[in-house]
Amino acid sequence: MKTTNKESYWSLRVENYEARQEYVAGKEVIEQAMVQLENEDRFKHILEVGCGTGLFTEILAGMAEQVTATDYSDEMIAMAKKLRVHPKHVDFLKENAMELSFTDKKFDGVFMANLIHIISDPEKVITESRRVLKPGGRLIITSFTMDEMKFADKLKMVFRYLKSFGKISDEARKVKTSKLSIEKLLLQNQFDIQKSLLLGMRSKAMYIVAVKKN
């Protein structure tokens, strides 16, 4: 498979990836998203899209009978396997979030963390998630956002990102997401929004739970 610019961008940033994220966005907002996820109802089989180094995969492993954790980067998957407990009911696979290889209506849950704001076509990720979800299945999206952030805090975050990750990826520059824009896409694609929160004090993250209509 030919390596794309999108894949190589994140593959080159796998070392200390979680520490970099904490430096850019702050530990508080990440932990708040983790607490929200831990309080969700259990799943039978959940798909994680964009698992990265597996920070949220560990939580999913404790709340689902089967976890399929996927990422577009081989290096991210390798690091997730290295850093995380790898129970038998967790599988790591390479997948493109905008062109999933799974059959229709396979999962009762789809989860993605800090992915939708760096994807060039957020709606495509949502439509693919809907396709692989069973009717009544839950889609959980959490992602950093600049919603309601003060201008000075936005500048500081951009500076920290550039210092930690370097130039912003081409994918991330194509579309500017917000909680409202993701809510609209979910409603347009036949989801009912069950929960929609804005987490964090200085740095912000959206946390949205949506249910696929029958």
C-alpha positions in Angstrom: 0.0 0.0 0.0 1.4 3.4 -1.0 2.1 5.7 1.9 0.2 8.9 1.8 1.1 12.4 3.1 -1.6 12.0 5.7 -0.2 8.7 7.0 3.4 9.8 7.0 2.6 13.1 8.8 1.3 11.2 11.9 3.7 8.3 11.6 6.6 10.7 12.0 5.0 12.1 15.2 4.4 8.9 17.1 7.2 9.3 19.6 5.9 10.9 22.8 2.6 11.5 21.0 0.4 11.6 24.2 2.9 13.9 26.0 2.7 16.2 23.0 -1.1 16.2 23.1 -1.1 17.0 26.8 1.4 19.8 26.2 -0.8 21.4 23.4 -4.3 20.9 24.9 -3.7 20.3 28.6 -4.2 17.2 30.6 -7.5 18.4 32.1 -9.6 18.4 29.0 -8.3 15.0 27.9 -9.1 13.5 31.3 -12.6 15.0 31.2 -13.3 13.2 27.9 -12.0 10.0 29.4 -14.3 10.3 32.4 -17.3 10.9 30.1 -16.4 7.8 28.1 -16.0 5.6 31.2 -19.6 6.5 32.2 -21.2 5.4 29.0 -23.2 2.2 28.8 -21.4 -1.0 27.7 -21.1 -2.2 24.2 -21.0 -5.6 22.6 -18.6 -4.7 19.7 -17.2 -1.2 19.3 -15.1 0.2 16.5 -12.5 2.8 17.4 -11.5 5.0 14.5 -8.2 6.7 14.8 -7.0 4.9 17.9 -3.5 6.6 17.8 -1.4 5.2 20.6 -4.3 3.5 22.3 -5.0 6.0 25.2 -8.8 5.6 24.9 -8.5 1.9 23.7 -7.7 0.9 27.2 -11.0 2.4 28.4 -13.0 0.8 25.6 -11.5 -2.6 26.5 -13.1 -2.4 29.9 -16.5 -1.5 28.6 -17.0 -3.7 25.5 -17.0 -7.5 24.8 -15.1 -6.8 21.6 -13.0 -3.8 20.5 -11.7 -3.3 17.0 -9.2 -0.4 17.3 -8.1 1.1 14.0 -5.7 3.8 12.7 -4.3 4.9 9.3 -0.7 4.8 10.6 1.2 1.5 11.0 3.5 3.3 13.5 0.6 4.4 15.7 -0.8 0.9 15.8 2.6 -0.5 16.6 3.0 2.0 19.5 -0.5 1.2 20.8 0.4 -2.5 21.0 3.7 -1.6 22.7 2.2 0.8 25.3 -1.1 -0.8 26.1 -2.3 -4.0 27.7 -3.5 -6.1 24.7 -6.4 -8.3 25.8 -7.7 -11.0 23.5 -10.9 -9.1 22.8 -9.0 -6.1 21.4 -7.9 -6.2 17.7 -5.7 -3.5 16.1 -6.1 -3.0 12.4 -5.0 -0.5 9.8 -8.0 1.3 8.3 -8.9 4.5 6.5 -11.6 6.3 8.4 -13.2 7.6 5.2 -13.2 4.2 3.5 -13.7 1.5 6.1 -13.4 -2.1 4.9 -16.1 -3.5 7.3 -19.5 -4.7 6.2 -22.7 -2.7 6.9 -24.3 -2.8 10.3 -21.4 -4.6 12.0 -20.9 -2.7 15.2 -23.2 -1.4 18.0 -20.8 1.4 18.7 -18.2 3.6 17.0 -15.8 5.9 18.9 -13.3 8.4 17.7 -11.1 10.8 19.8 -9.3 13.8 18.4 -9.8 12.7 14.8 -12.6 14.7 13.3 -10.8 18.0 13.5 -7.8 16.8 11.5 -9.8 15.0 8.8 -10.4 16.8 5.4 -13.9 15.5 5.1 -15.7 15.1 8.5 -19.0 14.2 6.8 -17.4 11.2 5.1 -16.2 9.9 8.4 -19.7 10.3 9.8 -21.4 8.6 6.9 -18.9 5.7 7.0 -19.5 5.4 10.8 -23.2 5.3 10.1 -22.9 2.6 7.5 -21.0 0.2 9.8 -23.3 0.9 12.8 -26.4 -1.2 13.6 -29.7 0.7 13.8 -29.8 2.2 17.3 -26.0 2.0 17.5 -24.1 4.8 19.2 -21.5 7.1 17.7 -19.3 8.9 20.2 -17.1 11.8 19.0 -14.7 13.7 21.2 -12.3 16.2 19.7 -10.4 19.3 20.5 -12.1 22.5 19.4 -11.5 26.2 19.7 -15.2 26.9 20.5 -15.5 29.5 23.2 -11.8 29.8 23.8 -10.4 33.2 24.5 -8.3 34.7 21.6 -5.1 34.7 23.8 -5.6 31.0 24.6 -6.1 30.2 21.0 -2.8 31.8 20.1 -1.0 30.0 22.9 -2.4 26.7 21.7 -1.3 27.3 18.1 2.2 28.2 19.4 2.3 25.0 21.5 1.1 22.9 18.6 3.8 24.3 16.2 6.4 23.8 18.9 5.4 20.2 19.6 4.1 18.9 16.2 5.6 21.4 13.7 3.6 22.6 10.7 -0.1 21.9 10.8 -1.1 19.0 8.5 -2.6 19.7 5.1 -5.7 17.7 6.1 -6.3 19.7 9.3 -6.1 23.0 7.4 -8.9 22.1 4.9 -11.8 22.2 7.3 -12.5 24.1 10.5 -14.7 22.0 12.7 -16.8 23.1 15.7 -19.3 21.4 18.0 -22.1 23.1 16.1 -20.8 22.0 12.7 -20.5 18.4 13.8 -23.9 18.4 15.3 -25.4 19.6 12.0 -23.6 16.9 10.1 -24.9 14.3 12.5 -28.5 15.5 12.1 -28.2 15.6 8.3 -27.0 12.0 8.3 -29.9 10.6 10.3 -28.5 10.6 13.8 -30.3 11.6 17.0 -28.0 13.6 19.3 -28.2 12.1 22.8 -25.6 14.2 24.5 -23.5 17.2 23.4 -21.0 18.8 25.8 -18.2 21.3 25.7 -15.4 20.2 28.0 -12.5 22.1 29.5 -11.7 25.5 31.0 -9.0 27.1 28.9 -8.6 24.4 26.3 -11.8 22.9 24.9 -13.1 19.6 23.6 -16.5 18.6 22.3 -18.0 15.3 23.5 -21.0 14.1 21.5 -23.0 10.9 21.7 -25.4 10.3 18.7 -27.7 7.4 18.0 -28.3 6.0 14.5 -31.9 6.2 13.5 -33.6 3.0 12.2 
